[in-house]
């Protein structure tokens, strides 16, 4: 069963209780038609209610069917003179509820599987499937399970098993054929009605051209039923023209309503000893009645379905004809206009087409030359930077290749010893394992390979960024979590934060504030974090313990600047990121040139001087923010990034670049 929130749960419970109540009422009514208390009912309208409920409301209402059958069964058992014990009655009633519920759920599943839609009665083929699967098959299953259960419980005798099975089968079948179609056809129009619109609906129904015809048909049918089933005259066949009349003039609603009226009248008359089906036994009379009701129900439903198919085909054909006529008229008018325009401008269009063709060839040639010129100009300016910047990551990769190869050779040597001395390890293997520190190698080897890949990716990023330094590519600005970018950058730099020869591990202190999502170029901003954090790590290389990098974030309100020409006096919220280290710091004259291209304080071969310059370009030009540096010798350095939380549409740039690390 599904899990429901309170509103849905209460709706489900309401459906279940309504189904159980209607089922119980129909079952009590049907039980009153039995010849003797405790016998199988020859007419069982609750079967049609059950199948229609599962089809219309879904499998989830099966508890309502079970509950209704349980209440009906226990009421019948406890009302008998020789009623079994209460516990036995409860158990038997619960089992009968399961026996009755399962076939209807199965029937609904088969109808959904083989018909595929809820309009089960709109086509004659679907009506046959409904009769075969929804009536005959599931009623046979229900009759078999129910009759066997009654005989096993001692309520019915095995000598009357065949009669019990036939009565159960015919009663359920007639109930489905009479009640289920009426519910399936009428329940949706009725459910769409509202109490407030009921008066207007009744007025429109009375004003309908077929209203008096419907009244006449209803009066005629009631009169025939009174004569045939109340007066004892053998004229039951007279109801057939009325049913045909209803099917042709009033569709499925009229047909199913009249089937229900005829069936109710026939059952009422037979129960009270009137009509052409009267025999010595009431059950025998009702069995004859079932054949009559079943035949007229199936015949009328099929006729109504054929009429619906014909009406749908006529409507579809009419729509197709109207659409075809409309399109023919539109195309004819369009062709006439096109022919007139073509005749008037044919010579002129030929001349213009020739001119446009020549102009396009010249434009394509000029554009190709311009693009090639720009590429060559940029390439000449960036070659020197590429040559210098590519040196660091290449050295970084090759610096890790040697230890990685040594680790792999040692592991292969150890594996070879295991092959020679397996399955029992020898002293040589144990000594070599301890000497090699095998656990350390197994742990460190993946990290080395990972760092090599990072270096290769960094080379690619640097080359691509330098190539696009002056010509930026398209990029998308979107809201991102700044803290995720900082944490990802720290993860990439994790190896550099660890303790190395003669230096302790660098401690990272995070003082994150409560930041909203920031609208920015996430990739470029992450490169700024990488540049600043890498510089902070470099500044701590010769620093004695403790080595600390502090990262803090916050939000502040900054008034609109005069440089914005007072476009708005509304406060502009900014996100502030501070990255500080307790390294050696720098002098004031160095700070003035810190963001100049190719300026660096690092030794030759350890930096190109592009990292901070590019970071400044990303923060200031791309994000309309600020990048400042506060530093004093031997007191550390702090970089402060301020960018707007939300970029206005006028500030978004149409071109951006993937920029290198510092």
C-alpha positions as CSV (number, residue, x, y, z in Angstrom):
1,X,0.0,0.0,0.0
2,X,1.2,3.5,-0.7
3,X,2.3,5.9,2.0
4,X,0.0,8.9,2.2
5,X,0.3,12.3,3.6
6,X,-2.7,13.4,5.8
7,X,-4.8,14.9,2.9
8,X,-4.2,12.0,0.6
9,X,-4.6,9.4,3.4
10,X,-7.9,10.8,4.4
11,X,-9.1,10.8,0.7
12,X,-8.0,7.2,0.4
13,X,-9.9,6.3,3.6
14,X,-13.0,8.0,2.4
15,X,-12.9,6.0,-0.9
16,X,-12.4,2.8,1.0
17,X,-15.3,3.5,3.4
18,X,-17.6,4.6,0.5
19,X,-16.8,1.4,-1.4
20,X,-17.4,-0.8,1.7
21,X,-20.7,0.9,2.5
22,X,-22.1,0.6,-1.1
23,X,-20.9,-3.0,-1.3
24,X,-22.4,-3.9,2.0
25,X,-25.8,-2.3,1.1
26,X,-25.9,-4.0,-2.3
27,X,-24.9,-7.3,-0.7
28,X,-27.7,-7.1,1.9
29,X,-30.2,-6.2,-0.8
30,X,-29.0,-9.2,-2.9
31,X,-29.2,-11.6,0.1
32,X,-32.9,-10.7,0.5
33,X,-33.4,-12.3,-2.9
34,X,-32.1,-15.7,-1.8
35,X,-34.5,-18.6,-1.5
36,X,-33.1,-19.5,1.9
37,X,-30.8,-17.7,4.3
38,X,-27.2,-18.8,3.9
39,X,-27.4,-19.9,0.3
40,X,-25.6,-18.4,-2.6
41,X,-27.3,-15.3,-4.0
42,X,-28.6,-15.7,-7.6
43,X,-28.3,-12.0,-8.2
44,X,-25.2,-10.2,-6.9
45,X,-25.0,-6.5,-7.9
46,X,-22.1,-6.0,-5.5
47,X,-19.9,-7.7,-8.1
48,X,-20.5,-4.9,-10.6
49,X,-19.8,-2.3,-7.9
50,X,-16.5,-4.0,-7.0
51,X,-15.2,-4.2,-10.5
52,X,-16.2,-0.6,-11.4
53,X,-14.6,0.6,-8.1
54,X,-11.3,-1.0,-8.9
55,X,-11.3,0.3,-12.5
56,X,-12.3,3.8,-11.6
57,X,-10.5,4.4,-8.3
58,X,-7.5,2.1,-8.7
59,X,-6.2,-1.0,-7.0
60,X,-5.9,0.9,-3.7
61,X,-9.6,0.6,-2.9
62,X,-9.4,-3.2,-2.6
63,X,-9.7,-2.9,1.3
64,X,-13.2,-1.4,0.8
65,X,-14.3,-4.5,-1.2
66,X,-12.8,-6.8,1.5
67,X,-14.4,-4.9,4.3
68,X,-17.8,-4.9,2.7
69,X,-17.7,-8.6,2.0
70,X,-16.4,-9.2,5.5
71,X,-19.3,-7.3,7.1
72,X,-21.8,-9.0,4.8
73,X,-20.4,-12.5,5.5
74,X,-20.2,-12.1,9.3
75,X,-23.7,-10.6,9.4
76,X,-25.1,-13.6,7.5
77,X,-23.2,-16.2,9.6
78,X,-24.2,-14.7,13.0
79,X,-27.8,-14.4,11.9
80,X,-28.2,-18.1,11.4
81,X,-29.8,-20.3,14.0
82,X,-26.9,-22.7,14.2
83,X,-24.3,-20.0,13.8
84,X,-20.7,-21.1,14.3
85,X,-18.6,-19.6,17.1
86,X,-17.7,-15.9,16.8
87,X,-14.0,-16.6,16.2
88,X,-14.8,-19.1,13.5
89,X,-17.2,-16.7,11.9
90,X,-14.7,-13.9,11.9
91,X,-12.0,-16.1,10.4
92,X,-14.3,-17.5,7.7
93,X,-15.7,-14.0,6.9
94,X,-12.1,-12.6,6.6
95,X,-11.2,-15.5,4.2
96,X,-14.4,-15.0,2.2
97,X,-13.4,-11.3,1.9
98,X,-10.1,-12.3,0.3
99,X,-11.8,-14.9,-1.9
100,X,-14.2,-12.2,-3.3
101,X,-11.6,-9.4,-3.6
102,X,-8.9,-11.2,-5.5
103,X,-10.9,-11.9,-8.7
104,X,-12.0,-8.2,-9.1
105,X,-8.5,-6.9,-8.7
106,X,-7.3,-9.6,-11.2
107,X,-10.1,-8.6,-13.6
108,X,-9.2,-5.0,-13.4
109,X,-5.6,-5.8,-14.1
110,X,-6.5,-8.0,-17.1
111,X,-8.8,-5.2,-18.6
112,X,-6.0,-2.6,-18.1
113,X,-3.5,-5.0,-19.7
114,X,-5.6,-6.1,-22.8
115,X,-7.8,-3.0,-23.3
116,X,-5.3,-0.4,-22.2
117,X,-7.7,2.5,-21.4
118,X,-10.6,3.3,-19.1
119,X,-13.2,3.8,-21.8
120,X,-13.9,0.1,-21.9
121,X,-17.2,0.3,-23.6
122,X,-16.5,2.7,-26.5
123,X,-15.6,-0.1,-29.0
124,X,-17.3,-3.4,-29.8
125,X,-14.0,-5.3,-29.6
126,X,-13.4,-3.8,-26.1
127,X,-16.9,-4.8,-25.0
128,X,-16.2,-8.4,-26.0
129,X,-13.0,-8.2,-23.9
130,X,-14.9,-6.7,-21.0
131,X,-17.5,-9.5,-21.2
132,X,-14.9,-12.3,-21.5
133,X,-12.3,-11.0,-19.0
134,X,-14.3,-8.7,-16.7
135,X,-17.4,-10.9,-16.4
136,X,-17.0,-14.5,-17.5
137,X,-13.4,-15.2,-16.5
138,X,-13.3,-13.5,-13.1
139,X,-16.8,-14.7,-12.2
140,X,-15.6,-18.3,-13.0
141,X,-12.6,-17.7,-10.7
142,X,-14.8,-16.2,-8.0
143,X,-17.4,-18.9,-8.2
144,X,-14.8,-21.6,-8.0
145,X,-13.1,-20.1,-5.0
146,X,-16.3,-19.1,-3.3
147,X,-18.2,-22.4,-3.8
148,X,-15.3,-24.4,-2.7
149,X,-14.9,-22.3,0.4
150,X,-18.6,-22.6,1.3
151,X,-18.4,-26.4,1.0
152,X,-15.2,-26.7,3.0
153,X,-16.8,-24.5,5.7
154,X,-19.9,-26.8,5.8
155,X,-22.2,-24.0,4.8
156,X,-23.1,-25.7,1.6
157,X,-23.2,-29.4,0.7
158,X,-20.8,-31.0,-1.7
159,X,-23.8,-32.6,-3.4
160,X,-25.0,-29.2,-4.5
161,X,-21.6,-27.9,-5.5
162,X,-22.5,-27.7,-9.2
163,X,-25.7,-25.8,-8.5
164,X,-23.9,-23.5,-6.0
165,X,-21.2,-22.8,-8.5
166,X,-23.6,-22.0,-11.4
167,X,-25.8,-19.8,-9.2
168,X,-22.7,-17.9,-7.9
169,X,-21.3,-17.6,-11.4
170,X,-24.5,-16.3,-13.0
171,X,-25.3,-14.0,-10.1
172,X,-21.9,-12.3,-10.3
173,X,-21.9,-12.2,-14.1
174,X,-25.3,-10.5,-14.2
175,X,-24.3,-8.1,-11.5
176,X,-21.2,-7.1,-13.5
177,X,-23.1,-6.8,-16.9
178,X,-25.9,-4.7,-15.4
179,X,-24.2,-2.6,-12.7
180,X,-20.6,-2.1,-13.9
181,X,-21.4,-0.5,-17.3
182,X,-23.8,1.9,-15.7
183,X,-21.2,3.0,-13.1
184,X,-18.4,3.2,-15.7
185,X,-20.6,5.4,-18.0
186,X,-22.3,7.6,-15.5
187,X,-19.8,8.1,-12.6
188,X,-17.6,10.6,-14.5
189,X,-20.4,13.0,-15.6
190,X,-22.0,12.8,-12.1
191,X,-18.6,13.5,-10.4
192,X,-18.1,16.6,-12.5
193,X,-21.4,18.1,-11.2
194,X,-21.3,20.7,-8.4
195,X,-24.1,21.6,-6.1
196,X,-23.9,25.2,-7.1
197,X,-24.2,24.3,-10.8
198,X,-27.0,21.8,-10.4
199,X,-30.0,24.2,-11.0
200,X,-28.4,25.4,-14.3
201,X,-27.7,21.9,-15.3
202,X,-31.3,20.8,-14.7
203,X,-32.5,23.9,-16.7
204,X,-30.3,23.0,-19.6
205,X,-31.4,19.4,-19.5
206,X,-35.1,20.4,-19.6
207,X,-34.5,22.8,-22.4
208,X,-32.7,20.1,-24.4
209,X,-34.5,19.1,-27.7
210,X,-34.4,15.4,-26.6
211,X,-35.9,16.0,-23.2
212,X,-39.5,15.2,-24.0
213,X,-38.4,12.3,-26.2
214,X,-36.5,10.9,-23.2
215,X,-39.6,11.3,-20.9
216,X,-41.7,9.5,-23.5
217,X,-39.2,6.7,-23.8
218,X,-39.0,6.3,-20.0
219,X,-42.8,6.3,-19.5
220,X,-43.2,3.7,-22.3
221,X,-40.5,1.5,-20.8
222,X,-41.9,1.7,-17.3
223,X,-45.3,0.8,-18.7
224,X,-44.0,-2.2,-20.6
225,X,-42.1,-3.4,-17.5
226,X,-45.2,-3.1,-15.4
227,X,-47.2,-5.2,-17.9
228,X,-44.4,-7.8,-18.6
229,X,-43.0,-8.2,-15.1
230,X,-45.8,-7.1,-12.9
231,X,-48.9,-8.3,-14.7
232,X,-47.7,-11.7,-15.8
233,X,-48.1,-11.2,-19.5
234,X,-45.3,-12.8,-21.6
235,X,-44.3,-9.6,-23.4
236,X,-40.8,-9.2,-22.1
237,X,-39.5,-8.9,-25.6
238,X,-41.2,-5.5,-25.9
239,X,-38.4,-3.9,-23.9
240,X,-35.9,-4.7,-26.7
241,X,-37.2,-1.9,-29.1
242,X,-37.0,0.5,-26.2
243,X,-33.3,-0.4,-25.5
244,X,-32.5,-0.1,-29.2
245,X,-34.2,3.3,-29.2
246,X,-32.2,4.4,-26.2
247,X,-28.9,3.2,-27.8
248,X,-29.5,5.1,-31.0
249,X,-30.9,8.3,-29.6
250,X,-29.3,8.7,-26.2
251,X,-26.0,6.8,-26.5
252,X,-24.4,4.7,-23.9
253,X,-25.8,6.7,-20.9
254,X,-29.4,6.1,-22.0
255,X,-28.7,2.5,-22.9
256,X,-27.0,1.6,-19.6
257,X,-29.7,3.5,-17.6
258,X,-32.5,1.6,-19.3
259,X,-30.7,-1.8,-18.8
260,X,-30.6,-1.0,-15.1
261,X,-34.3,-0.1,-15.1
262,X,-35.3,-3.2,-17.0
263,X,-33.2,-5.5,-14.9
264,X,-34.5,-4.0,-11.6
265,X,-38.1,-4.4,-12.8
266,X,-37.6,-7.9,-13.9
267,X,-35.8,-8.9,-10.7
268,X,-38.5,-7.2,-8.6
269,X,-41.3,-8.9,-10.5
270,X,-39.7,-12.3,-10.3
271,X,-39.0,-12.0,-6.6
272,X,-42.6,-11.1,-5.9
273,X,-44.0,-14.0,-8.0
274,X,-44.8,-12.1,-11.2
275,X,-43.6,-12.2,-14.8
276,X,-42.7,-14.8,-17.4
277,X,-39.8,-16.3,-15.4
278,X,-41.8,-17.7,-12.4
279,X,-41.1,-21.3,-11.5
280,X,-41.7,-23.3,-8.4
281,X,-38.3,-22.4,-6.9
282,X,-37.4,-18.8,-6.5
283,X,-33.7,-19.5,-7.3
284,X,-34.8,-21.4,-10.5
285,X,-36.9,-18.4,-11.5
286,X,-34.0,-16.0,-10.9
287,X,-31.7,-18.2,-12.9
288,X,-34.0,-17.9,-15.9
289,X,-34.1,-14.2,-15.2
290,X,-30.3,-14.0,-15.3
291,X,-30.2,-15.4,-18.8
292,X,-32.7,-12.8,-20.0
293,X,-31.0,-9.9,-18.2
294,X,-27.5,-11.0,-19.4
295,X,-28.6,-11.3,-23.0
296,X,-30.3,-7.9,-23.2
297,X,-27.4,-6.3,-21.3
298,X,-24.6,-7.6,-23.6
299,X,-26.6,-7.0,-26.7
300,X,-27.5,-3.4,-25.8
301,X,-24.0,-2.6,-24.7
302,X,-22.5,-3.9,-27.9
303,X,-25.0,-2.0,-30.0
304,X,-24.3,1.2,-28.1
305,X,-20.5,0.6,-28.6
306,X,-21.0,0.1,-32.3
307,X,-23.0,3.4,-32.4
308,X,-20.3,5.2,-30.5
309,X,-17.7,3.9,-32.9
310,X,-19.8,5.1,-35.9
311,X,-20.2,8.5,-34.3
312,X,-16.5,8.8,-33.6
313,X,-15.7,7.7,-37.1
314,X,-18.1,10.3,-38.6
315,X,-16.8,13.0,-36.3
316,X,-13.2,12.2,-37.2
317,X,-14.1,12.1,-40.9
318,X,-15.9,15.4,-40.6
319,X,-12.9,17.0,-38.9
320,X,-10.6,15.6,-41.5
321,X,-12.7,16.9,-44.3
322,X,-12.9,20.4,-42.8
323,X,-9.2,20.5,-42.2
324,X,-8.5,19.3,-45.7
325,X,-10.8,21.9,-47.2
326,X,-9.2,24.6,-45.1
327,X,-5.7,23.6,-46.1
328,X,-6.7,23.3,-49.7
329,X,-8.1,26.8,-49.6
330,X,-5.0,28.2,-47.8
331,X,-2.6,26.4,-50.2
332,X,-4.5,27.6,-53.2
333,X,-4.5,31.2,-52.0
334,X,-0.8,31.0,-51.1
335,X,0.1,29.5,-54.5
336,X,-1.8,32.2,-56.3
337,X,0.0,34.9,-54.4
338,X,3.3,33.2,-54.9
339,X,2.8,32.8,-58.6
340,X,1.9,36.5,-59.0
341,X,5.0,37.6,-56.9
342,X,7.2,35.2,-58.8
343,X,6.1,36.5,-62.2
344,X,6.7,40.1,-61.1
345,X,10.2,39.7,-59.6
346,X,11.8,36.8,-61.4
347,X,14.3,38.9,-63.4
348,X,15.1,41.1,-60.4
349,X,15.6,38.2,-58.1
350,X,18.0,36.5,-60.5
351,X,20.2,39.7,-60.6
352,X,20.1,40.1,-56.9
353,X,20.9,36.5,-56.3
354,X,24.0,36.8,-58.5
355,X,25.1,39.9,-56.6
356,X,24.5,38.3,-53.2
357,X,26.5,35.2,-54.2
358,X,29.5,37.3,-55.2
359,X,29.2,39.4,-52.0
360,X,29.0,36.3,-49.8
361,X,32.2,34.8,-51.4
362,X,34.0,38.1,-50.7
363,X,32.7,38.3,-47.2
364,X,33.7,34.7,-46.4
365,X,37.2,35.3,-47.8
366,X,37.6,38.5,-45.8
367,X,36.3,36.9,-42.6
368,X,38.7,34.0,-42.9
369,X,41.7,36.3,-43.4
370,X,40.7,38.4,-40.4
371,X,40.4,35.4,-38.1
372,X,43.7,34.0,-39.3
373,X,45.4,37.3,-38.7
374,X,44.1,37.6,-35.2
375,X,45.1,34.0,-34.4
376,X,48.6,34.6,-35.6
377,X,48.9,37.9,-33.7
378,X,47.8,36.3,-30.4
379,X,50.0,33.3,-31.0
380,X,53.1,35.4,-31.4
381,X,52.5,37.2,-28.1
382,X,51.7,34.1,-26.1
383,X,54.5,31.7,-27.2
384,X,57.0,33.0,-24.7
385,X,54.5,32.7,-21.8
386,X,53.6,29.1,-22.9
387,X,57.3,28.1,-22.9
388,X,57.9,29.5,-19.4
389,X,54.7,28.3,-17.8
390,X,54.8,24.8,-19.2
391,X,58.2,24.1,-17.5
392,X,56.7,23.9,-14.0
393,X,54.1,21.2,-14.5
394,X,56.4,19.2,-16.7
395,X,59.0,19.2,-13.9
396,X,56.2,18.4,-11.4
397,X,55.2,15.3,-13.4
398,X,58.7,14.0,-14.0
399,X,59.6,14.6,-10.4
400,X,57.0,12.0,-9.4
401,X,57.8,9.5,-12.2
402,X,61.0,8.2,-10.6
403,X,59.6,7.2,-7.1
404,X,56.5,5.8,-8.8
405,X,58.6,3.5,-11.0
406,X,60.7,2.4,-8.0
407,X,57.5,1.6,-6.0
408,X,56.2,-0.5,-8.9
409,X,59.5,-2.4,-9.3
410,X,59.6,-3.2,-5.6
411,X,56.0,-4.4,-5.7
412,X,56.8,-6.7,-8.6
413,X,59.9,-8.0,-6.8
414,X,57.8,-8.8,-3.7
415,X,55.1,-10.5,-5.9
416,X,57.8,-12.6,-7.5
417,X,59.0,-13.8,-4.0
418,X,55.4,-14.7,-3.1
419,X,55.2,-16.9,-6.2
420,X,58.3,-18.7,-5.3
421,X,57.5,-19.4,-1.6
422,X,53.7,-19.5,-1.7
423,X,51.6,-20.6,0.2
424,X,53.8,-20.0,3.3
425,X,55.6,-16.7,3.6
426,X,59.3,-16.9,4.3
427,X,61.6,-14.8,6.3
428,X,62.9,-13.1,3.2
429,X,59.4,-11.9,2.3
430,X,58.8,-10.7,5.8
431,X,62.1,-8.9,6.0
432,X,61.7,-7.3,2.6
433,X,58.1,-6.2,3.4
434,X,59.3,-4.5,6.6
435,X,62.3,-3.0,4.8
436,X,60.2,-1.7,2.0
437,X,57.4,-0.5,4.3
438,X,54.9,-2.2,2.0
439,X,51.8,-0.6,3.5
440,X,53.2,2.9,2.9
441,X,54.0,2.1,-0.7
442,X,50.5,0.7,-1.3
443,X,49.0,3.9,0.3
444,X,51.3,6.4,-1.5
445,X,51.3,4.9,-5.0
446,X,47.7,6.0,-5.9
447,X,48.4,9.5,-4.6
448,X,51.5,9.8,-6.8
449,X,49.5,8.6,-9.9
450,X,46.7,11.0,-9.0
451,X,49.2,13.9,-8.7
452,X,50.7,13.0,-12.1
453,X,47.2,13.3,-13.7
454,X,46.6,16.6,-11.9
455,X,49.9,17.9,-13.3
456,X,48.9,16.8,-16.8
457,X,45.5,18.4,-16.5
458,X,47.2,21.5,-15.2
459,X,49.4,21.6,-18.3
460,X,46.4,21.4,-20.5
461,X,44.6,24.2,-18.6
462,X,47.7,26.4,-18.8
463,X,48.1,26.0,-22.5
464,X,44.4,26.5,-23.2
465,X,44.3,29.6,-20.9
466,X,47.3,31.2,-22.4
467,X,45.9,30.6,-25.9
468,X,42.7,32.4,-24.9
469,X,44.4,35.1,-22.7
470,X,43.4,37.9,-25.1
471,X,40.5,36.2,-26.9
472,X,38.0,34.9,-24.3
473,X,35.6,32.1,-25.0
474,X,31.9,32.0,-24.1
475,X,31.1,31.0,-20.6
476,X,28.0,30.8,-18.5
477,X,27.5,32.7,-15.3
478,X,25.3,30.9,-12.7
479,X,24.7,30.9,-8.9
480,X,27.2,28.6,-7.1
481,X,28.3,27.8,-3.6
482,X,31.6,29.6,-2.9
483,X,32.4,27.2,0.0
484,X,32.3,24.2,-2.4
485,X,34.8,25.9,-4.7
486,X,37.1,26.6,-1.8
487,X,36.9,23.1,-0.5
488,X,37.5,21.6,-4.0
489,X,40.6,23.8,-4.4
490,X,41.9,22.7,-1.0
491,X,41.4,19.1,-2.0
492,X,43.5,19.5,-5.1
493,X,46.3,21.1,-3.0
494,X,46.1,18.5,-0.3
495,X,49.5,17.0,-1.1
496,X,51.2,20.4,-0.8
497,X,49.6,20.9,2.6
498,X,51.1,17.8,4.1
499,X,54.3,17.8,6.1
500,X,57.5,17.5,4.0
501,X,61.2,17.3,4.8
502,X,62.0,19.7,7.6
503,X,58.6,21.3,7.6
504,X,55.4,20.6,9.5
505,X,52.0,20.2,8.0
506,X,50.2,23.4,7.0
507,X,47.1,24.0,9.1
508,X,43.9,25.2,7.4
509,X,41.5,27.3,9.5
510,X,38.1,27.8,7.9
511,X,35.9,30.6,9.2
512,X,33.0,30.3,6.8
513,X,30.1,32.6,7.1
514,X,26.5,32.0,6.1
515,X,26.7,32.8,2.3
516,X,23.9,32.7,-0.2
517,X,24.6,31.4,-3.7
518,X,26.8,33.8,-5.6
519,X,26.3,34.5,-9.4
520,X,29.7,34.1,-11.0
521,X,31.9,32.2,-13.4
522,X,32.6,29.2,-11.1
523,X,35.5,27.8,-13.0
524,X,37.4,31.1,-13.2
525,X,36.7,31.9,-9.6
526,X,38.1,28.5,-8.6
527,X,41.3,29.3,-10.5
528,X,41.6,32.5,-8.4
529,X,41.3,30.4,-5.3
530,X,44.0,28.1,-6.6
531,X,46.4,30.9,-7.4
532,X,46.0,32.6,-4.0
533,X,46.2,29.4,-2.0
534,X,49.2,28.2,-4.0
535,X,51.0,31.5,-3.4
536,X,50.2,31.2,0.3
537,X,51.7,27.7,0.4
538,X,54.8,29.0,-1.4
539,X,55.1,31.8,1.2
540,X,55.1,29.2,4.0
541,X,57.9,27.0,2.5
542,X,60.6,28.5,4.7
543,X,58.4,29.3,7.6
544,X,59.0,27.7,10.9
545,X,56.1,26.1,12.8
546,X,53.3,26.8,13.0
547,X,52.3,27.2,9.4
548,X,48.7,28.5,9.1
549,X,46.4,29.5,6.3
550,X,43.1,31.1,7.3
551,X,40.1,31.3,5.0
552,X,37.1,33.3,6.0
553,X,33.9,34.3,4.2
554,X,31.3,36.9,5.0
555,X,28.7,39.2,3.4
556,X,28.7,43.0,3.5
557,X,26.7,45.8,2.1
558,X,28.6,48.3,-0.1
559,X,27.0,51.5,-1.4
560,X,26.9,52.1,-5.1
561,X,30.1,53.8,-6.3
562,X,30.4,57.0,-8.2
563,X,32.1,55.1,-11.0
564,X,28.8,53.5,-11.7
565,X,27.4,57.0,-12.5
566,X,24.9,56.7,-9.7
567,X,22.8,54.2,-11.6
568,X,21.2,53.2,-8.4
569,X,21.5,54.3,-4.8
570,X,20.4,51.0,-3.5
571,X,23.0,49.1,-1.4
572,X,24.8,46.4,-3.3
573,X,25.4,43.2,-1.3
574,X,29.0,41.8,-1.6
575,X,30.5,38.5,-0.7
576,X,34.0,38.8,0.9
577,X,36.6,36.0,0.8
578,X,39.8,36.5,2.8
579,X,42.8,34.2,2.4
580,X,45.6,34.9,4.8
581,X,48.9,33.2,5.7
582,X,51.4,33.8,8.5
583,X,54.3,33.7,6.1
584,X,57.2,36.1,5.4
585,X,55.0,38.9,3.9
586,X,56.2,41.4,1.4
587,X,57.3,45.1,1.2
588,X,55.0,47.9,0.1
589,X,56.8,48.6,-3.1
590,X,56.3,44.9,-4.2
591,X,52.6,45.2,-3.4
592,X,52.2,48.0,-5.9
593,X,53.4,45.8,-8.8
594,X,51.8,42.6,-7.5
595,X,49.0,42.4,-10.1
596,X,51.2,43.4,-13.1
597,X,51.5,40.8,-15.8
598,X,54.7,38.7,-15.6
599,X,55.8,40.2,-12.3
600,X,56.9,37.6,-9.7
601,X,58.9,37.5,-6.5
602,X,59.6,33.8,-6.9
603,X,63.0,32.4,-8.1
604,X,63.6,31.9,-11.8
605,X,61.7,28.8,-13.0
606,X,59.2,28.7,-10.2
607,X,56.6,31.1,-11.6
608,X,55.6,33.2,-14.6
609,X,54.0,36.1,-12.9
610,X,50.7,35.5,-14.6
611,X,48.7,34.0,-11.8
612,X,47.9,37.2,-9.8
613,X,47.4,39.3,-12.9
614,X,44.9,36.8,-14.3
615,X,43.2,36.5,-10.9
616,X,42.8,40.3,-10.8
617,X,41.3,40.2,-14.3
618,X,38.8,37.6,-13.3
619,X,37.7,39.3,-10.1
620,X,37.7,43.0,-11.3
621,X,36.8,42.8,-15.0
622,X,34.7,39.6,-15.1
623,X,32.9,40.0,-11.8
624,X,33.0,43.8,-11.2
625,X,34.6,43.1,-7.8
626,X,37.8,44.0,-6.0
627,X,41.0,42.1,-5.2
628,X,43.3,43.7,-2.6
629,X,46.4,42.6,-0.8
630,X,47.4,43.5,2.7
631,X,50.9,42.5,3.8
632,X,53.8,43.5,5.9
633,X,57.3,41.9,6.1
634,X,57.4,39.0,8.5
635,X,53.7,39.5,9.4
636,X,52.0,37.4,6.7
637,X,49.9,38.3,3.7
638,X,46.1,38.6,3.3
639,X,44.2,38.7,0.0
640,X,40.7,40.1,0.1
641,X,38.2,39.2,-2.7
642,X,34.9,41.2,-2.9
643,X,32.4,40.4,-5.6
644,X,28.7,41.2,-6.0
645,X,26.3,38.4,-4.9
646,X,24.2,39.0,-8.0
647,X,25.4,40.4,-11.3
648,X,23.1,42.7,-13.2
649,X,22.3,41.8,-16.8
650,X,24.2,44.8,-18.0
651,X,27.4,43.6,-16.4
652,X,27.5,40.1,-17.8
653,X,30.3,39.6,-20.3
654,X,29.7,37.7,-23.5
655,X,33.3,36.4,-23.6
656,X,35.4,34.6,-20.9
657,X,38.4,32.4,-20.7
658,X,39.8,29.4,-18.9
659,X,42.8,30.9,-17.1
660,X,45.9,29.2,-15.8
661,X,47.0,28.5,-12.3
662,X,49.6,30.7,-10.6
